[in-house]
Every structure is written in C-alpha cells, then in structure tokens.
C-alpha cells in the first residue's frame, strides 16, 4: 500500500480547557466527522482506513474516485464529513460509513462526502511523519490546492486571535472546537501529542445497538464522531432507559463491542434506518466512558 506500515496508527489529541500560551502553535478547526486515512499506493490503488484500522473503502466510492488524482505513494490523515444545509451532519456521515457496497453508490449521490485533510504522512512514497508540522502542512497545501473539493486541506493558522474567533463563531456550522499542534512537532501515531479544545463535554452520537433487554436496555452501543468503532456507554439512568424503550426500533441482528472494565459484550444491533441520535458526555479519565445524557428528538 505504502512505505509505512498499514494499518496506520493515527496521532491523537488530549483535551484541554484553554488555548496554550506563547508561540510555536498552529490551530485548526475540529470537524465533527469520521477520522479517515487515505492511501494511494505506488500501484495507484486507493484504500480508506478508519481510525480503528479497519478498511472502509467500499463505503466512500466518491472519495476513492477523488483520491485517484493524488500522486502515487501518498498517505493523508483527515476527517470525512457530510454537509447538510451549510452544517456538518454527523448522522449523515455515519450513514455513509455504515453503507453496504450495494447502497454506497446511491448514498454517495444523495449525501456526497468531503474530506478535510489535516496531515501528510507520506509523499511520493517518502515517509514524512518525522518532519515538523509546519513542513508537512506546507507540502499538504501544495499537494491539494490544484485538486480542490472534495479533497481539501483544513484551515490552519498560527494567529491565536484568529483561532479564538474561529472557536467563537464556527460552532453553528458543526465545528466542535480546535485542534492545536506544535509547529515543530512530528506526527506521532498512537500518542496524544496534539491538544483539543472543545466547546463542551457533550456531543452527539449515533445509537447502533444496546445491551440487555431491548425493551429496557442496560447500556447503548454508540458510534462517536471520529470513528465508527462501537463504544458501549456507561449504564443508563432510569430516565434514559425509559426513553430508550420508547425510542429504539426493533433489533436487526447482533454485534460485538468492547465495554471498558468488562471486555467484549454481545449487543442487539439496530437497523441502519432510522438514525437515532443521543447526546453523550465523556469524562477525561484515562479510560474515558460515554454517559448518555438524553435522546435527540
């Protein structure tokens, strides 16, 4: 696929409550989508990898077609999003990510994807991860500018005042906050070397299943922004459990997910339609859990 090991271990970010002081930082909007690594191999083949490492190539035929214009030996890291009426639509991108090969082409026409690239891992077959962010960013912009949508570099600035303006004004478009990176920092896969400043600890997630009796579930299985890997929530409160019993459609099968402190659990999988959204809150401990706050109407 490329000169770097596949699947790629992506760089991560740790949550902060304020922007760092001093210079030497770059600021990027944090999009509410699915993390996606785009590989264009030396032989021209395009593959798409989720944050978890699983391949999701067949789910995004429109991005595969666009990525065919990249030079061979290119690997990009970024976020795939779907825009609906000028706002990022996480439920829509979840539908895209969960699409079967049969429905992927139809959904690509109805819900076209955009790819917000924020890092360049390889270029012309050369591993660039040890290069400083500022250098990788310059090469990324140079690479993508001639191509245009749906492959685009995320906005980036070293101006702290402008970053604060983005932080204050972009939430209405579905931007979650900011990602902050050292200008001299290497790309460190699997390490939380980046920082992220969110507007709040709550965000939307798609319900893909539940544990326990579907008529009164114990926990929900969720797809969170950034990746489609199933996440088991903490035990539901009585009010949320009652709302789940009223809201969730009948199960359509079974799946397996990993619950923190428990291990693999079998869950009742929901159908892809209708999409059910909940608001979740995540703590900041080393083993973060997702607490379901309420169902979205």
N, C-alpha and C positions, 0 to 999 in steps of 0.2 A: 504494500500500500504506500509506504513512505519510508524514509530512513529512520524515523522514530518509532518506538515500539507502539503497537496497537493492541488493545485499546489505549488511548491517551489518558493519563491521569491528569485531570484538569486542575488548574490553580483555583484556590478558594479564597474567601474573604471572611474576616471576623467582624462582628457587629461593634460599632462604636456609637456613642451618644452625641458626638460633636465632631466637626472637622478638625483635623490636626493643625497645630500652629506651625509657622515657619514655612520656608520654601522647599523646593525639590519635590513637589507633589503634582500629580495630574488627576483631574476629576472627570468622571464620565457618568451620564445618566444610567440608572439601574432599571433595565426593562423587565416587565412582568411577563416573561415568556418561558420557553424551554431552552435550556443550555444545549448547544449543538456544536460538535466539532466536524468540520468539513474537510475531507481528504480528497485531493485529486492526485492520484498515483502517477508514477512515471509512465505507466502504460495508458494513461488517460482515463482510467476507471474512477468514478466518483462514488464515495461511500459517506454516509452520515452517521455520526455516533452521538448518542445521548450521554449525559454526564455520568450515568451508571456504567457506561462502557458498551451497552447493547446497541446494535445497529438498527437504525430507523430509516434506512434509505428508501424503502418502498413507500413510506408514509408521505414523503415530500417530493413527488416527481417534478414539481415546478422548480424546486431548489436544485435538484440533481441536474436539470437541464441548464439552469443558470450557471452552476458551478463548472460545467463543461467548458466554459470560457476562461477558466483560471489556467495559468501555466501549469504544466505537469510538475509534480513534486511540491505542491502547495498544501499546507495544512493550516486551517483557520480555526480560531475559537470564537464563539459568539453566542447570540441568543436568537432563536426564531420566534417571531411574533406574527399575529394576525391583527390588522387594523379594521375596526368597525366604526363607521361614522366618526372618524378622527380620534378614536381612542383604542388603546391596546385591549384586545379581547382575549383574556386567558382561557375562558371556556371554549372559544373557537379554536385556539391553538391546541388545546387538549383534544378536541375532536379530531384535528389533523393528525396529532401524534398517535392516536389510538386507531386510526383508519386501517382497514384491511387493504390488501393490494387491489381488491376489486373496486372499493369505493374511493381510493386515494385520488385517482384522476378526477373524478366528479367533484370531490371536495376541494381539490386544487383550483378548479374553476370557480366554485362558489365562495371559497374562503382562501384567496391567494395569500401565500406566506411571504414575509420579508425577513431577511437575515441581517441582523445588526452585528457585524464583526467587531470584536474589540481586541483581538491579538493575532499575531502572525507567528506560528510555531516553526514552520519550515517554508523556505523559498528556494525555488529551483533545485529542490532536493537537499538543501543545506539546512541543518538544524539551527534555528535562530534563538532558541529558548534561553541561552546563556547571555545573549546580548541585552543591553539595558532597554527598559521600556521605551524611552524616547526614540531610540534607533528602530525598534520593532514597529512603533507607531508610524514613523515616517515611511517605512517600507510598505506598511499596510495601506496607508492612504494612497501612495504612489501606485500600488497594485490595483486597488479597487476603483479609483476615480474614473478611469476610462470605461469601466463596465456599467456602473450605475445600478439602479434597482433591478431585481430585488436584493442584490448583494451590495451592502453599504457599510462603511466604517461608522461606528458610533461617534457622536460628537465628543470631543475631548478638549479640556482647557487647563492651563496652569494658573489661571486667574481666579483666585479664591473668591473674590466678589462676584464674578460671573457664575461660579459654581453655586454660590448661595442663592443667586437669582434663579438658576435652574431648579434648585431644591424647593424654592417657594412657589414657582409658577408652573412646573410641569406635572404635578400630581393629577390635574384634570385630564391629562392625556393617558393616564395609566402608568406613568413612570413611578417606581417605588421609592426612589431616593437617589443616592450617589454611590459609585464605587471609586475608591481613592487608591492610587498606586504611586509608588516611588518612581521618579523619572529614571533613576539609575538601577532599578530593580530588575532582576532576571525573572523569567517565567518559571515558577517553582510549583510543579504539579503535585497535587495532594497536600499542599501546605497552605495555611491561611495567612499568607503574607500580604494580601490586599486587605483593605478596610471597606466596610459598607455602612452607610448612614441611611437608615430607613425613616420614613415619616411616622411610622408607628410599629408596634409589635404585632399588629393584626394584618392579615391579608386573606384573600380568597383562595379556596382550594376546591377541586372537583372531587365529589364523592364517587368512588369507583367500586365500593363494596362495604360490607360490615361484618363484624364478628358477633357470634352469639345468635340468638333467635332473631330473624329479620323483623318480626313483629315487635320486638323490644330489644334492639341491639345493644351490646355492651360497649363497642367502640366502632369507629368508622375507619375505613381504609381510604386514603386520600392520595390525590396527585397534586403536589405542590408546585407553584411556579418554579421553573428552573430545571425540572426533570420529571419524567413520568413514572419514576420508580415508586411503587406503592409504599405508603407510610401509614402505619397504624397509629391512630390517635390515642391519647390517654382515655381512661374510662369516661363515658359520657355522664353529664349531670342528669338528674331526673327530668328536668325541663327539656333538655336537648334530646334525651332518649324518647320522650313522648312526642316531640316534634319529628324525630326520625321515623317513628312508627306511622305517623300521619303522612309523611312526605315521600319516603323512599319507594320506588317501584319494586315490583316483584323481582327476585334474583333471576339471573340468566345463566348461572353456572357457578364454578368455584375457582378460586385462585389461592396463591400462597404469598404471604408477605412476612417481613421480619418486624417483630414488635420488640422495642427496647426493654431489656431485662427479662424477656421471655424466650425469644428466638422465633423460629418460623411458626406461623399460625395459618390455618386454613380459613378462608373467608368466603362469604357469599358474594359473588361478583354481580354488579348491576349491569343492565344493558347500556350501550353507549348513548342511547337516546331514551328519555330526555336527559340533558345535562343537569345535574344537581350541584349547586354551589353552597358552600358553607364558609363562614368567617372563622379563621383559626388564629390562635395566639401561640407563639413559640417562645419558650424560655431560652436563656442564654447559657445554660449549663453545658458541660462537655458533651453530655448525652441529651441533646435537646429533644423535647417532646412537643407534639402538636395538640393543643387544647381547643376543642370545638366550642366556639362562643355562641353561635346561632346559625340557623339556616337563612340563606338569602331567598327572598321571595321572587 
